[in-house]
């Protein structure tokens, strides 16, 4: 039984997704959350509709299209990208569909790299204006105490974690900015797997985390 999602994306993030102004990593986060959250998906669809209406009412957008434009567009969509590698999605996976597309498979296809204290990560290929990574945190383990220079969004895929802000389970998203300084701790009952995206390096306080940061690219 799927748990009730209690922590959602902000309206600002959803509007940026609809407008196409978010970095690729943030788009991946939104798409992943929307695949699990009916509430945010409905809000996103309303912003899409609003954007379409604004475009339709903007002077100069009443351009006449050729008769075969629609057919030509649908033909390109059906053909797909010539170099695209399609991997069938696995139903019931911990990884929602958008993430399966990025790792090219299920959880066993993730290329984990140890970063210390039992924590592992897998950096996903996105544009350089923001980063996306999968994090594996052993049950009961704590991430180093840190703050934020920019925006960090963390979505739980398995297990749960708790910090000074609240408790986050599968599907929940924590949106952190420079106002939040925290120490996330994985729930003791199950290993925690998260998707985390950031547009700036984190701010660690301890010496060892600062040294590890250079190698982990956090």
MDTraj code that builds the backbone (N, CA, C; nanometers):
import mdtraj as md
import numpy as np

residues = "UNK UNK UNK UNK UNK UNK UNK UNK UNK UNK UNK UNK UNK UNK UNK UNK UNK UNK UNK UNK UNK UNK UNK UNK UNK UNK UNK UNK UNK UNK UNK UNK UNK UNK UNK UNK UNK UNK UNK UNK UNK UNK UNK UNK UNK UNK UNK UNK UNK UNK UNK UNK UNK UNK UNK UNK UNK UNK UNK UNK UNK UNK UNK UNK UNK UNK UNK UNK UNK UNK UNK UNK UNK UNK UNK UNK UNK UNK UNK UNK UNK UNK UNK UNK UNK UNK UNK UNK UNK UNK UNK UNK UNK UNK UNK UNK UNK UNK UNK UNK UNK UNK UNK UNK UNK UNK UNK UNK UNK UNK UNK UNK UNK UNK UNK UNK UNK UNK UNK UNK UNK UNK UNK UNK UNK UNK UNK UNK UNK UNK UNK UNK UNK UNK UNK UNK UNK UNK UNK UNK UNK UNK UNK UNK UNK UNK UNK UNK UNK UNK UNK UNK UNK UNK UNK UNK UNK UNK UNK UNK UNK UNK UNK UNK UNK UNK UNK UNK UNK UNK UNK UNK UNK UNK UNK UNK UNK UNK UNK UNK UNK UNK UNK UNK UNK UNK UNK UNK UNK UNK UNK UNK UNK UNK UNK UNK UNK UNK UNK UNK UNK UNK UNK UNK UNK UNK UNK UNK UNK UNK UNK UNK UNK UNK UNK UNK UNK UNK".split()
xyz = np.array([
    [0.0842, -0.1203, 0.0000],
    [0.0000, 0.0000, 0.0000],
    [0.0870, 0.1243, 0.0000],
    [0.0618, 0.2170, -0.0892],
    [0.1433, 0.3369, -0.1017],
    [0.1088, 0.4359, 0.0086],
    [0.2144, 0.4926, 0.0718],
    [0.1898, 0.5885, 0.1776],
    [0.1379, 0.7201, 0.1205],
    [0.0710, 0.7956, 0.2056],
    [0.0204, 0.9254, 0.1644],
    [0.1351, 1.0264, 0.1584],
    [0.1477, 1.0933, 0.0460],
    [0.2527, 1.1935, 0.0310],
    [0.2111, 1.3208, 0.1034],
    [0.2967, 1.3670, 0.1936],
    [0.2651, 1.4830, 0.2758],
    [0.3466, 1.6068, 0.2406],
    [0.4591, 1.5876, 0.1741],
    [0.5475, 1.6997, 0.1420],
    [0.5579, 1.7122, -0.0102],
    [0.5092, 1.8237, -0.0619],
    [0.4935, 1.8406, -0.2064],
    [0.5897, 1.9457, -0.2627],
    [0.5911, 1.9560, -0.3942],
    [0.6674, 2.0591, -0.4625],
    [0.5986, 2.1939, -0.4461],
    [0.6776, 2.3011, -0.4488],
    [0.6211, 2.4351, -0.4350],
    [0.5586, 2.4803, -0.5669],
    [0.4680, 2.5775, -0.5581],
    [0.4066, 2.6327, -0.6789],
    [0.5121, 2.6951, -0.7695],
    [0.6134, 2.7566, -0.7096],
    [0.7197, 2.8191, -0.7894],
    [0.7921, 2.7161, -0.8741],
    [0.8223, 2.6018, -0.8158],
    [0.8915, 2.4962, -0.8897],
    [0.8018, 2.4389, -0.9990],
    [0.6746, 2.4170, -0.9677],
    [0.5818, 2.3634, -1.0675],
    [0.5612, 2.4604, -1.1827],
    [0.5558, 2.5902, -1.1530],
    [0.5425, 2.6899, -1.2604],
    [0.6681, 2.6932, -1.3466],
    [0.7851, 2.6805, -1.2843],
    [0.9093, 2.6754, -1.3612],
    [0.9150, 2.5535, -1.4510],
    [0.8622, 2.4419, -1.4027],
    [0.8574, 2.3189, -1.4830],
    [0.7669, 2.3383, -1.6040],
    [0.6510, 2.4003, -1.5812],
    [0.5569, 2.4239, -1.6909],
    [0.6141, 2.5217, -1.7926],
    [0.6895, 2.6201, -1.7437],
    [0.7453, 2.7227, -1.8319],
    [0.8747, 2.6787, -1.8996],
    [0.9324, 2.5679, -1.8545],
    [1.0559, 2.5197, -1.9139],
    [1.1782, 2.5972, -1.8718],
    [1.1760, 2.6551, -1.7514],
    [1.2877, 2.7384, -1.7064],
    [1.3760, 2.6705, -1.6019],
    [1.3456, 2.5467, -1.5648],
    [1.4238, 2.4772, -1.4632],
    [1.5443, 2.4067, -1.5252],
    [1.6511, 2.3872, -1.4486],
    [1.7623, 2.3037, -1.4958],
    [1.7156, 2.1599, -1.5171],
    [1.7902, 2.0857, -1.5970],
    [1.7514, 1.9481, -1.6280],
    [1.7366, 1.8630, -1.5021],
    [1.8284, 1.8788, -1.4066],
    [1.8215, 1.8001, -1.2841],
    [1.6919, 1.8264, -1.2085],
    [1.6505, 1.9532, -1.2036],
    [1.5267, 1.9877, -1.1353],
    [1.4052, 1.9345, -1.2119],
    [1.4127, 1.9359, -1.3449],
    [1.3050, 1.8767, -1.4256],
    [1.2905, 1.7276, -1.3953],
    [1.4040, 1.6595, -1.3772],
    [1.4004, 1.5172, -1.3443],
    [1.3319, 1.4961, -1.2090],
    [1.3648, 1.5806, -1.1120],
    [1.3007, 1.5711, -0.9813],
    [1.1495, 1.5894, -0.9927],
    [1.1074, 1.6915, -1.0670],
    [0.9643, 1.7182, -1.0804],
    [0.8945, 1.6026, -1.1501],
    [0.9512, 1.5550, -1.2597],
    [0.8894, 1.4447, -1.3340],
    [0.8782, 1.3191, -1.2474],
    [0.9802, 1.2935, -1.1669],
    [0.9792, 1.1765, -1.0796],
    [0.8704, 1.1894, -0.9736],
    [0.8603, 1.3077, -0.9131],
    [0.7574, 1.3293, -0.8107],
    [0.6173, 1.3228, -0.8715],
    [0.5999, 1.3828, -0.9878],
    [0.4676, 1.3837, -1.0509],
    [0.4207, 1.2422, -1.0846],
    [0.5146, 1.1521, -1.1097],
    [0.4762, 1.0149, -1.1423],
    [0.4165, 0.9420, -1.0229],
    [0.4367, 0.9977, -0.9016],
    [0.3828, 0.9355, -0.7807],
    [0.2739, 1.0187, -0.7133],
    [0.2676, 1.1470, -0.7435],
    [0.1820, 1.2383, -0.6665],
    [0.0679, 1.2944, -0.7518],
    [-0.0526, 1.2517, -0.7241],
    [-0.1700, 1.3010, -0.7972],
    [-0.1929, 1.4500, -0.7721],
    [-0.1666, 1.4946, -0.6497],
    [-0.1917, 1.6349, -0.6147],
    [-0.1040, 1.7289, -0.6968],
    [0.0252, 1.7047, -0.6976],
    [0.1160, 1.7919, -0.7722],
    [0.0972, 1.7771, -0.9232],
    [0.0605, 1.6565, -0.9677],
    [0.0370, 1.6362, -1.1107],
    [-0.0813, 1.7208, -1.1570],
    [-0.1852, 1.7292, -1.0761],
    [-0.3009, 1.8119, -1.1114],
    [-0.2627, 1.9596, -1.1158],
    [-0.1813, 2.0035, -1.0191],
    [-0.1368, 2.1430, -1.0199],
    [-0.0511, 2.1723, -1.1431],
    [0.0387, 2.0783, -1.1771],
    [0.1241, 2.0979, -1.2938],
    [0.0424, 2.1079, -1.4217],
    [-0.0603, 2.0252, -1.4329],
    [-0.1456, 2.0287, -1.5518],
    [-0.2202, 2.1615, -1.5616],
    [-0.2580, 2.2180, -1.4475],
    [-0.3266, 2.3479, -1.4503],
    [-0.2319, 2.4580, -1.4954],
    [-0.1044, 2.4504, -1.4549],
    [-0.0072, 2.5498, -1.5000],
    [0.0219, 2.5336, -1.6493],
    [0.0236, 2.4090, -1.6975],
    [0.0406, 2.3855, -1.8416],
    [-0.0740, 2.4507, -1.9196],
    [-0.1957, 2.4309, -1.8698],
    [-0.3130, 2.4870, -1.9372],
    [-0.3097, 2.6392, -1.9342],
    [-0.2684, 2.6942, -1.8206],
    [-0.2594, 2.8400, -1.8089],
    [-0.1559, 2.8960, -1.9049],
    [-0.0412, 2.8284, -1.9141],
    [0.0620, 2.8733, -2.0069],
    [0.0157, 2.8676, -2.1516],
    [-0.0569, 2.7617, -2.1872],
    [-0.1092, 2.7513, -2.3225],
    [-0.2074, 2.8616, -2.3549],
    [-0.2898, 2.8958, -2.2569],
    [-0.3873, 3.0028, -2.2775],
    [-0.3186, 3.1376, -2.2940],
    [-0.2129, 3.1616, -2.2172],
    [-0.1395, 3.2875, -2.2292],
    [-0.0727, 3.2990, -2.3660],
    [-0.0187, 3.1871, -2.4141],
    [0.0433, 3.1888, -2.5469],
    [-0.0614, 3.2159, -2.6541],
    [-0.1774, 3.1520, -2.6391],
    [-0.2834, 3.1688, -2.7389],
    [-0.3330, 3.3132, -2.7457],
    [-0.3288, 3.3831, -2.6325],
    [-0.3814, 3.5194, -2.6283],
    [-0.2752, 3.6261, -2.6532],
    [-0.1514, 3.5841, -2.6709],
    [-0.0444, 3.6799, -2.6970],
    [-0.0499, 3.7264, -2.8417],
    [-0.0523, 3.8575, -2.8656],
    [-0.0566, 3.9085, -3.0036],
    [0.0624, 3.8586, -3.0854],
    [0.0357, 3.8227, -3.2089],
    [0.1417, 3.7767, -3.2984],
    [0.1601, 3.6269, -3.3004],
    [0.0810, 3.5542, -3.2193],
    [0.0943, 3.4083, -3.2156],
    [-0.0079, 3.3353, -3.3018],
    [-0.0871, 3.4113, -3.3785],
    [-0.1870, 3.3495, -3.4654],
    [-0.1252, 3.3172, -3.6012],
    [-0.0211, 3.2349, -3.6001],
    [0.0514, 3.1981, -3.7216],
    [-0.0185, 3.0803, -3.7883],
    [-0.0397, 3.0903, -3.9178],
    [-0.1029, 2.9830, -3.9934],
    [-0.0015, 2.8741, -4.0238],
    [-0.0368, 2.7483, -3.9939],
    [0.0526, 2.6355, -4.0186],
    [0.0180, 2.5685, -4.1506],
    [0.1175, 2.5041, -4.2090],
    [0.0946, 2.4283, -4.3309],
    [0.0011, 2.3109, -4.3020],
    [-0.0678, 2.2634, -4.4045],
    [-0.1644, 2.1552, -4.3870],
    [-0.1012, 2.0259, -4.3355],
    [0.0260, 2.0038, -4.3723],
    [0.0904, 1.8782, -4.3334],
    [0.1775, 1.8917, -4.2091],
    [0.1699, 2.0055, -4.1392],
    [0.2560, 2.0274, -4.0222],
    [0.2290, 1.9266, -3.9114],
    [0.1019, 1.9025, -3.8836],
    [0.0685, 1.8102, -3.7740],
    [0.1170, 1.6697, -3.8062],
    [0.0929, 1.6236, -3.9297],
    [0.1341, 1.4892, -3.9691],
    [0.2861, 1.4743, -3.9623],
    [0.3575, 1.5788, -4.0049],
    [0.5037, 1.5738, -4.0022],
    [0.5555, 1.5678, -3.8589],
    [0.4930, 1.6439, -3.7693],
    [0.5338, 1.6428, -3.6282],
    [0.5109, 1.5068, -3.5649],
    [0.3935, 1.4484, -3.5885],
    [0.3631, 1.3175, -3.5315],
    [0.4565, 1.2097, -3.5861],
    [0.4990, 1.2251, -3.7113],
    [0.5920, 1.1293, -3.7697],
    [0.7283, 1.1360, -3.6994],
    [0.7731, 1.2571, -3.6667],
    [0.8996, 1.2730, -3.5946],
    [0.8909, 1.2139, -3.4544],
    [0.7792, 1.2357, -3.3873],
    [0.7608, 1.1811, -3.2526],
    [0.7611, 1.0288, -3.2558],
    [0.6918, 0.9724, -3.3532],
    [0.6838, 0.8265, -3.3637],
    [0.8203, 0.7650, -3.3912],
    [0.9027, 0.8359, -3.4685],
    [1.0347, 0.7846, -3.5019],
    [1.1314, 0.7893, -3.3861],
    [1.1171, 0.8901, -3.2969],
    [1.2060, 0.9032, -3.1827],
    [1.3441, 0.9495, -3.2250],
    [1.4292, 0.9742, -3.1272],
    [1.5669, 1.0150, -3.1556],
    [1.6430, 0.8980, -3.2167],
    [1.7218, 0.9210, -3.3216],
    [1.7895, 0.8110, -3.3903],
    [1.8900, 0.7374, -3.3032],
    [1.9514, 0.8056, -3.2033],
    [2.0519, 0.7419, -3.1208],
    [1.9983, 0.7050, -2.9827],
    [1.8680, 0.7095, -2.9643],
    [1.8090, 0.6810, -2.8346],
    [1.8116, 0.5311, -2.8056],
    [1.8530, 0.4973, -2.6826],
    [1.8526, 0.3588, -2.6388],
    [1.7315, 0.3384, -2.5494],
    [1.6371, 0.2607, -2.5930],
    [1.5142, 0.2411, -2.5184],
    [1.5285, 0.1194, -2.4265],
    [1.4987, 0.1385, -2.2983],
    [1.5019, 0.0298, -2.2008],
    [1.3619, 0.0142, -2.1434],
    [1.3034, -0.1038, -2.1512],
    [1.1679, -0.1229, -2.0980],
    [1.1625, -0.0885, -1.9493],
    [1.0571, -0.0192, -1.9086],
    [1.0401, 0.0148, -1.7673],
    [0.9913, -0.1067, -1.6896],
    [1.0351, -0.1152, -1.5644],
    [0.9996, -0.2261, -1.4767],
    [0.8849, -0.1829, -1.3863],
    [0.7714, -0.2500, -1.3976],
    [0.6558, -0.2165, -1.3152],
    [0.6830, -0.2510, -1.1692],
    [0.6380, -0.1637, -1.0793],
    [0.6534, -0.1888, -0.9367],
    [0.7922, -0.1637, -0.8825],
    [0.8782, -0.1016, -0.9604],
    [1.0141, -0.0747, -0.9163],
    [1.0174, 0.0363, -0.8115],
    [1.1218, 0.0360, -0.7283],
    [1.1457, 0.1477, -0.6370],
    [1.1684, 0.2751, -0.7166],
    [1.2317, 0.2602, -0.8323],
    [1.2601, 0.3761, -0.9164],
    [1.1397, 0.4064, -1.0052],
    [1.0793, 0.5258, -0.9943],
    [0.9727, 0.5650, -1.0868],
    [1.0244, 0.5702, -1.2306],
    [0.9323, 0.5683, -1.3259],
    [0.9686, 0.5624, -1.4674],
    [1.0734, 0.6625, -1.5119],
    [1.0594, 0.7928, -1.4795],
    [1.1600, 0.8902, -1.5248],
    [1.3012, 0.8565, -1.4786],
    [1.3149, 0.7998, -1.3577],
    [1.4477, 0.7622, -1.3094],
    [1.4995, 0.6369, -1.3780],
    [1.4104, 0.5435, -1.4076],
    [1.4529, 0.4248, -1.4820],
    [1.5106, 0.4647, -1.6176],
    [1.4532, 0.5676, -1.6791],
    [1.5046, 0.6135, -1.8072],
    [1.6480, 0.6661, -1.7934],
    [1.6780, 0.7308, -1.6802],
    [1.8114, 0.7890, -1.6615],
    [1.9163, 0.6841, -1.6255],
    [1.8793, 0.5854, -1.5451],
    [1.9775, 0.4828, -1.5080],
    [1.9775, 0.3676, -1.6077],
    [1.8838, 0.3725, -1.7026],
    [1.8707, 0.2714, -1.8068],
    [1.8434, 0.1335, -1.7484],
    [1.7471, 0.1308, -1.6582],
    [1.7085, 0.0038, -1.5994],
    [1.6498, 0.0225, -1.4611],
    [1.6458, -0.0874, -1.3876],
    [1.5907, -0.0892, -1.2535],
    [1.7006, -0.0560, -1.1522],
    [1.6719, -0.0772, -1.0251],
    [1.7663, -0.0428, -0.9197],
    [1.8982, -0.1169, -0.9342],
    [1.8951, -0.2392, -0.9866],
    [2.0184, -0.3156, -1.0017],
    [2.1083, -0.2602, -1.1121],
    [2.0578, -0.1648, -1.1902],
    [2.1392, -0.1023, -1.2944],
    [2.2126, 0.0226, -1.2440],
    [2.1826, 0.0646, -1.1216],
    [2.2461, 0.1844, -1.0656],
    [2.3930, 0.1563, -1.0359],
    [2.4803, 0.2457, -1.0786],
    [2.6244, 0.2295, -1.0561],
    [2.6646, 0.3074, -0.9312],
    [2.6504, 0.2405, -0.8164],
    [2.6781, 0.3049, -0.6884],
    [2.8277, 0.3252, -0.6679],
    [2.8584, 0.4320, -0.5932],
    [2.9969, 0.4586, -0.5533],
    [2.9972, 0.4958, -0.4052],
    [3.0773, 0.4247, -0.3257],
    [3.0828, 0.4502, -0.1823],
    [3.1460, 0.5870, -0.1542],
    [3.0851, 0.6611, -0.0603],
    [3.1408, 0.7919, -0.0227],
    [3.1668, 0.8001, 0.1278],
    [3.1587, 0.6858, 0.1987],
    [3.1945, 0.6821, 0.3393],
    [3.0780, 0.6548, 0.4312],
    [3.1058, 0.5877, 0.5455],
    [3.0075, 0.5586, 0.6485],
    [2.8900, 0.4751, 0.5961],
    [2.9169, 0.3936, 0.4946],
    [2.8134, 0.3080, 0.4380],
    [2.7240, 0.3774, 0.3370],
    [2.7412, 0.5081, 0.3202],
    [2.6600, 0.5855, 0.2251],
    [2.7159, 0.5675, 0.0849],
    [2.6268, 0.5506, -0.0117],
    [2.6664, 0.5384, -0.1518],
    [2.5883, 0.6398, -0.2353],
    [2.6454, 0.6754, -0.3487],
    [2.5761, 0.7665, -0.4386],
    [2.5996, 0.7246, -0.5830],
    [2.5118, 0.7716, -0.6690],
    [2.5262, 0.7532, -0.8129],
    [2.4868, 0.8847, -0.8785],
    [2.5832, 0.9532, -0.9381],
    [2.5568, 1.0808, -1.0041],
    [2.4938, 1.0536, -1.1407],
    [2.3836, 1.1205, -1.1683],
    [2.3104, 1.0997, -1.2929],
    [2.3530, 1.2019, -1.3971],
    [2.3505, 1.1647, -1.5249],
    [2.3943, 1.2559, -1.6307],
    [2.2894, 1.3635, -1.6610],
    [2.3186, 1.4870, -1.6201],
    [2.2307, 1.6004, -1.6493],
    [2.3166, 1.7183, -1.6912],
    [2.2525, 1.8265, -1.7304],
    [2.3249, 1.9472, -1.7665],
    [2.4003, 2.0019, -1.6460],
    [2.5014, 2.0853, -1.6691],
    [2.5940, 2.1249, -1.5639],
    [2.5417, 2.2381, -1.4753],
    [2.4240, 2.2936, -1.5055],
    [2.3726, 2.4029, -1.4229],
    [2.3123, 2.3536, -1.2923],
    [2.2969, 2.2225, -1.2767],
    [2.2515, 2.1624, -1.1506],
    [2.2867, 2.0141, -1.1558],
    [2.2964, 1.9514, -1.0392],
    [2.3350, 1.8108, -1.0343],
    [2.2220, 1.7254, -0.9784],
    [2.2207, 1.5985, -1.0201],
    [2.1227, 1.5025, -0.9701],
    [2.1964, 1.3758, -0.9308],
    [2.1580, 1.3177, -0.8171],
    [2.2231, 1.1960, -0.7711],
    [2.1255, 1.1101, -0.6930],
    [2.1472, 0.9803, -0.6988],
    [2.0776, 0.8881, -0.6120],
    [2.1647, 0.8651, -0.4897],
    [2.1037, 0.8644, -0.3715],
    [2.1752, 0.8418, -0.2468],
    [2.1221, 0.7173, -0.1780],
    [2.2126, 0.6333, -0.1300],
    [2.1785, 0.5169, -0.0493],
    [2.2330, 0.5407, 0.0908],
    [2.1431, 0.5469, 0.1897],
    [2.1826, 0.5751, 0.3273],
    [2.1385, 0.4574, 0.4139],
    [2.2315, 0.3876, 0.4787],
    [2.1931, 0.2720, 0.5613],
    [2.0942, 0.3110, 0.6714],
    [2.0078, 0.2189, 0.7068],
    [1.9085, 0.2444, 0.8114],
    [1.9765, 0.2952, 0.9377],
    [1.9258, 0.4045, 0.9913],
    [1.9784, 0.4616, 1.1142],
    [2.0996, 0.5511, 1.0965],
    [2.1569, 0.5567, 0.9770],
    [2.2765, 0.6386, 0.9540],
    [2.2387, 0.7846, 0.9337],
    [2.3314, 0.8725, 0.9676],
    [2.3089, 1.0165, 0.9547],
    [2.3990, 1.0742, 0.8469],
    [2.3451, 1.1658, 0.7693],
    [2.4251, 1.2429, 0.6760],
    [2.4953, 1.3546, 0.7537],
    [2.6103, 1.4026, 0.7067],
    [2.6802, 1.5093, 0.7790],
    [2.5953, 1.6353, 0.7906],
    [2.6115, 1.7036, 0.9008],
    [2.5442, 1.8310, 0.9243],
    [2.5842, 1.9301, 0.8147],
    [2.4837, 1.9939, 0.7518],
    [2.5172, 2.0846, 0.6419],
    [2.4099, 2.1908, 0.6201],
    [2.4525, 2.2978, 0.5525],
    [2.3616, 2.4024, 0.5072],
    [2.3625, 2.4074, 0.3563],
    [2.3042, 2.5128, 0.2980],
    [2.2857, 2.5194, 0.1530],
    [2.3196, 2.6577, 0.0987],
    [2.3975, 2.6591, -0.0093],
    [2.4270, 2.7843, -0.0787],
    [2.3187, 2.8175, -0.1807],
    [2.2482, 2.7165, -0.2257],
    [2.1408, 2.7347, -0.3232],
    [2.0200, 2.6544, -0.2813],
    [1.9575, 2.5867, -0.3783],
    [1.8393, 2.5040, -0.3511],
    [1.8753, 2.3568, -0.3622],
    [1.8311, 2.2790, -0.2642],
    [1.8449, 2.1341, -0.2682],
    [1.7063, 2.0729, -0.2515],
    [1.6722, 1.9815, -0.3407],
    [1.5470, 1.9063, -0.3275],
    [1.5817, 1.7591, -0.3118],
    [1.5205, 1.6968, -0.2118],
    [1.5458, 1.5557, -0.1830],
    [1.4137, 1.4817, -0.1776],
    [1.4021, 1.3782, -0.2594],
    [1.2795, 1.2980, -0.2643],
    [1.3095, 1.1550, -0.2213],
    [1.2295, 1.1019, -0.1297],
    [1.2485, 0.9667, -0.0789],
    [1.1886, 0.8649, -0.1766],
    [1.2673, 0.7642, -0.2101],
    [1.2226, 0.6558, -0.2975],
    [1.1997, 0.5270, -0.2207],
    [1.2763, 0.5086, -0.1147],
    [1.2610, 0.3902, -0.0282],
    [1.2950, 0.4297, 0.1140],
    [1.2254, 0.3722, 0.2109],
    [1.2533, 0.4042, 0.3497],
    [1.2044, 0.5429, 0.3859],
    [1.2778, 0.6097, 0.4730],
    [1.2402, 0.7433, 0.5185],
    [1.3591, 0.8080, 0.5870],
    [1.3527, 0.9398, 0.6061],
    [1.4527, 1.0088, 0.6868],
    [1.3858, 1.1203, 0.7661],
    [1.4547, 1.1626, 0.8690],
    [1.4043, 1.2697, 0.9540],
    [1.5156, 1.3696, 0.9788],
    [1.4788, 1.4970, 0.9852],
    [1.5756, 1.6004, 1.0206],
    [1.5079, 1.7022, 1.1117],
    [1.5737, 1.8179, 1.1294],
    [1.5191, 1.9204, 1.2168],
    [1.3878, 1.9782, 1.1649],
    [1.3590, 1.9556, 1.0365],
    [1.2398, 2.0130, 0.9749],
    [1.1176, 1.9222, 0.9904],
    [1.1313, 1.7915, 0.9543],
    [1.0149, 1.7021, 0.9582],
    [1.0586, 1.5590, 0.9272],
    [0.9592, 1.4732, 0.9046],
    [0.9795, 1.3330, 0.8694],
    [0.9356, 1.3141, 0.7248],
    [1.0185, 1.2463, 0.6451],
    [0.9927, 1.2336, 0.5021],
    [0.9967, 1.0859, 0.4618],
    [0.8875, 1.0387, 0.3992],
    [0.8761, 0.9002, 0.3547],
    [0.8643, 0.8964, 0.2014],
    [0.8378, 0.7774, 0.1455],
    [0.8376, 0.7613, -0.0007],
    [0.7455, 0.8624, -0.0684],
    [0.8010, 0.9300, -0.1680],
    [0.7264, 1.0293, -0.2443],
    [0.7378, 1.1695, -0.1899],
    [0.7725, 1.1836, -0.0621],
    [0.7866, 1.3169, -0.0031],
    [0.9097, 1.3879, -0.0584],
    [0.8988, 1.5197, -0.0728],
    [1.0105, 1.6016, -0.1196],
    [1.0402, 1.7091, -0.0157],
    [1.1660, 1.7169, 0.0245],
    [1.2094, 1.8282, 0.1100],
    [1.2785, 1.9311, 0.0216],
    [1.2300, 2.0541, 0.0260],
    [1.2897, 2.1647, -0.0486],
    [1.3672, 2.2493, 0.0506],
    [1.5000, 2.2498, 0.0375],
    [1.5862, 2.3199, 0.1316],
    [1.6574, 2.4359, 0.0623],
    [1.6700, 2.5474, 0.1350],
    [1.7440, 2.6622, 0.0835],
    [1.8413, 2.7102, 0.1904],
    [1.8926, 2.8323, 0.1756],
    [1.9945, 2.8835, 0.2666],
    [1.9435, 2.8998, 0.4097],
    [1.8123, 2.8965, 0.4291],
    [1.7556, 2.9114, 0.5636],
    [1.7585, 2.7810, 0.6439],
    [1.7815, 2.6671, 0.5757],
    [1.7748, 2.5381, 0.6444],
    [1.9145, 2.4813, 0.6658],
    [1.9450, 2.4534, 0.7907],
    [2.0683, 2.3827, 0.8285],
    [2.0233, 2.2546, 0.8988],
    [2.0636, 2.1371, 0.8497],
    [2.0066, 2.0148, 0.9043],
    [2.1021, 1.8969, 0.9007],
    [2.0602, 1.7913, 0.9723],
    [2.1327, 1.6650, 0.9763],
    [2.0330, 1.5522, 0.9483],
    [2.0127, 1.5155, 0.8230],
    [1.9174, 1.4079, 0.7912],
    [1.9632, 1.2735, 0.8467],
    [1.8700, 1.1994, 0.9064],
    [1.8986, 1.0672, 0.9622],
    [1.7998, 0.9678, 0.9034],
    [1.8507, 0.8587, 0.8467],
    [1.7640, 0.7564, 0.7880],
    [1.6868, 0.6829, 0.8969],
    [1.5614, 0.6514, 0.8679],
    [1.4793, 0.5748, 0.9609],
    [1.5460, 0.4405, 0.9901],
    [1.5367, 0.3972, 1.1148],
    [1.6062, 0.2768, 1.1590],
    [1.5495, 0.1500, 1.0975],
    [1.4283, 0.1530, 1.0437],
    [1.3612, 0.0311, 0.9996],
    [1.4004, -0.0157, 0.8592],
    [1.4585, 0.0739, 0.7769],
    [1.4885, 0.0354, 0.6389],
    [1.5931, 0.1293, 0.5807],
    [1.6798, 0.0735, 0.4956],
    [1.7746, 0.1583, 0.4239],
    [1.6986, 0.2631, 0.3431],
    [1.7532, 0.3830, 0.3379],
    [1.6871, 0.4944, 0.2687],
    [1.7539, 0.5205, 0.1342],
    [1.6730, 0.5281, 0.0302],
    [1.7216, 0.5648, -0.1030],
    [1.6490, 0.6915, -0.1454],
    [1.7263, 0.7914, -0.1875],
    [1.6693, 0.9217, -0.2229],
    [1.7219, 0.9683, -0.3577],
    [1.6456, 1.0546, -0.4202],
    [1.6923, 1.1346, -0.5325],
    [1.7169, 1.2746, -0.4790],
    [1.8370, 1.3276, -0.5002],
    [1.8701, 1.4618, -0.4528],
    [1.9212, 1.5456, -0.5689],
    [1.8721, 1.6690, -0.5797],
    [1.9181, 1.7612, -0.6837],
    [1.9584, 1.8924, -0.6177],
    [2.0652, 1.9525, -0.6679],
    [2.1158, 2.0778, -0.6129],
    [2.1639, 2.1687, -0.7254],
    [2.1536, 2.3000, -0.7018],
    [2.2071, 2.3955, -0.7995],
    [2.3277, 2.4698, -0.7450],
    [2.3794, 2.4265, -0.6301],
    [2.5001, 2.4865, -0.5704],
    [2.5567, 2.3865, -0.4709],
    [2.6869, 2.3921, -0.4430],
    [2.7462, 2.2992, -0.3455],
    [2.6857, 2.3162, -0.2066],
    [2.6828, 2.2068, -0.1310],
    [2.6371, 2.2130, 0.0067],
    [2.7444, 2.2765, 0.0944],
    [2.7041, 2.3210, 0.2131],
    [2.7974, 2.3828, 0.3084],
    [2.8133, 2.2916, 0.4291],
    [2.9245, 2.2182, 0.4346],
    [2.9508, 2.1287, 0.5469],
    [3.0319, 2.2013, 0.6535],
    [3.0099, 2.1607, 0.7790],
    [3.0789, 2.2224, 0.8905],
    [3.2037, 2.1451, 0.9325],
    [3.1980, 2.0121, 0.9290],
    [3.3100, 1.9300, 0.9741],
    [3.4221, 1.9222, 0.8723],
    [3.5440, 1.8975, 0.9201],
    [3.6610, 1.8904, 0.8329],
    [3.6530, 1.7716, 0.7378],
    [3.6207, 1.6526, 0.7904],
    [3.6154, 1.5331, 0.7060],
    [3.5106, 1.5449, 0.5951],
    [3.3874, 1.5909, 0.6268],
    [3.2903, 1.6103, 0.5184],
    [3.3377, 1.7102, 0.4130],
    [3.4098, 1.8139, 0.4556],
    [3.4604, 1.9122, 0.3593],
    [3.5628, 1.8488, 0.2657],
    [3.6474, 1.7595, 0.3219],
    [3.7455, 1.6922, 0.2382],
    [3.6757, 1.5942, 0.1419],
    [3.5784, 1.5185, 0.1955],
    [3.5076, 1.4219, 0.1129],
    [3.4261, 1.4894, 0.0045],
    [3.3828, 1.6132, 0.0295],
    [3.3000, 1.6865, -0.0657],
    [3.3693, 1.7021, -0.2004],
    [3.5006, 1.7192, -0.1978],
    [3.5751, 1.7374, -0.3232],
    [3.5678, 1.6128, -0.4120],
    [3.5684, 1.4973, -0.3476],
    [3.5676, 1.3720, -0.4241],
    [3.4257, 1.3279, -0.4597],
    [3.3312, 1.3594, -0.3708],
    [3.1930, 1.3176, -0.3944],
    [3.1165, 1.4140, -0.4820],
    [3.1728, 1.5326, -0.5068],
    [3.1108, 1.6353, -0.5911],
    [2.9701, 1.6730, -0.5406],
    [2.9600, 1.6879, -0.4073],
    [2.8327, 1.7217, -0.3458],
    [2.8217, 1.8725, -0.3314],
])
top = md.Topology()
chain = top.add_chain()
for i, resn in enumerate(residues, 1):
    res = top.add_residue(resn, chain, resSeq=i)
    for name in ("N", "CA", "C"):
        top.add_atom(name, md.element.get_by_symbol(name[0]), res)
traj = md.Trajectory(xyz[None], top)
